[in-house]
Amino acid sequence: MFFFTFYALLGDDLRLLLFNKDSDNFFMNWNILTMVLFGTELILSSFAIKDYFLSIYFWLDFISTISIITDIEPIWFKIIGNEVDENHN
């Protein structure tokens, strides 16, 4: 999970800095995987850790998990009402 946490913090910035547009789908798939793993960890921690569910740590983890949606362009564009533009820079 350390790798995925590191990726969630810096992955999009590194994508913009070091990679071209052709690699966007690869990074989008990693964003989806990261969100699924964070969500799974959130659910499992709710069962495994006493008093975790609805604690401040739960909400911090929940917000950080949900914030990954902004890096998944098709989902984010539907939320904000924009169409996905395959040719945007």
N, C-alpha and C positions, 0 to 999 in steps of 0.2 A: 504494500500500500504506500510505502515511502515513495517509490517511483511515480505512482499515479498522483500523489499529492504534489510532488515536484512538477510533474507534467501539468497539473491543473493550474499551478501558480505561474509557470513560465512558458508552457507549450505554445500558446497563441502568439506571444511576443516573439519567440524563437521562430515560429512559422513565418511570421511577417518579415523578420530580419534575414533569415537564412535560406528560405525556400521560395520557389516560384509558384504560380497559380495552379500548375498541374498537380501539386501535392495536397491541395485543399481537401479532396475527398479522403485521403489517408488520414489527415488530421481530424476531420469530422468524425470518422469512424473511431478514432482514439478518444475523442470527446464523449461519444456515446458510450463507449466501453467504460470510461472513467466515471461517468454519471451512474451507470448501472452498478459498478462496484461500490461507489460511495453510498448509493441507495441501499444496497445489500448490507453493507457494513452498518448503516444506520438502523436497519430493521433488526439485524442480529444483535447489535449492541443494546437495543431496547429490551430484548429478551434476556441477555446474558449479564448485563450490569444493573445492579440494584439501584433504583431511583434515577436511572438515566432518562427514561421516557418522560418527556415534557420538562426536563431540567434545562438549565441554561446551556449546557453542553449539547443537549439534543437539538435545541433550536439553532445554535451556531453551526452544527454539522448539517442540519436541514437546509439552512440558508446557503451554506457553501455548496451543497449538492445541487440545489435548485439554480444557483448562479451559473452553472455550467451550461444551462439552456442558451445563454447569450452567445456561446461559442458554436452552437449548432444552428447554422444559418437557416435551413428550411423551417425548422420549428420556430426560431426566433422571428423570422419574417412573417410567419402566419400570426404570431402573437401581436406584433406591432402593426400588422396590416399592410406590409409591403409585399410585392411580388419578388420571387427569387430571380435575380438577374445573373445568368451564367457568364456574362461577359464583363461584369464590373471589376474594377481594379482594386 
